[in-house]
Amino acid sequence: MNRSVAVIPARGGSKGLVNKNIYPVAGKPLLAWSILQAKAAEGIIEVFVSTDSPLIADVAIEYGARVIDRPPHLATDTSTSEAALHHALEEIEQHHQLPSDRVVFLQATSPLRLPGDIDNALQLFVSECADSLMSVTRPDDLTLWEKRATGWESVNFDFRNRAMRQDRPQQYIENGSIYIVSRDVLERVNNRIGAKLSVYCMQFWQTWEVDTIEEIDLIEFYMHKKKLV
């Protein structure tokens, strides 16, 4: 299997939880977990952190990643991860002479990865000749409602004719933990998801990510329970 580069976008301007990407989680800055998981994967040749923050850059270097300085116009509240990935791949190609035909995109806020998850996702991507991959989880029972102009309506089931849970269509949550995308897809459609998508299914407890201080407690609970620390 050809080895890939990993890119972890981590800008400094977090609104909900200040300095979220380097907030202490289970004894390490949050970002550090994704760096260490990527460095442990056999299919990853190098790990890059794309950031506009000197504090985040220092943490990235401390834990063994290379830093890509993200320009301010790509680090606003409305900047997309795809824009950061475009910029990162250009920098990798121009200054690091490493393969850049595909990228493993990891979100620092989703650190609940088991050893082997990244390599297994890469193997699936290759075996299915995919142009993109996303990680998902499957909830056992999820009934969604939406408030519309006409009132409340069920979204993924019919409340007027409730099927048994086991008879409902299987649905999945995009958990944001692992993406793999070819450079061609990024350049053509400017999206992490292409036409030939592979889906890597993770366990439901791996759904959770860090957006608030309360979720850090939850992440730490699972990291200890699943012996990820």
Buried (B, 14 or more C-beta within 10 A) or exposed (E): EEBBBBBBBBBBBBEEBEBBBBBEBBEBBBBBBBBBBBBEBEBBBBBBBBBBBEEBBBBBEEBEBBBBEBEEEBBEEEBBBBBBBBBBBEBBBEEBEBBBEBBBBBBBBBBBBBEEBBBBBBBBBBEEEBBBBBBBBBEEEBEEEEEEEEEEEEEEBEEEEEEEEEEBEEEBBEBBBBBBBBBEBBEEBEEBBBEEBBBBEBBEEBBBBBBEEEBBEBBBEBBEEEEBE
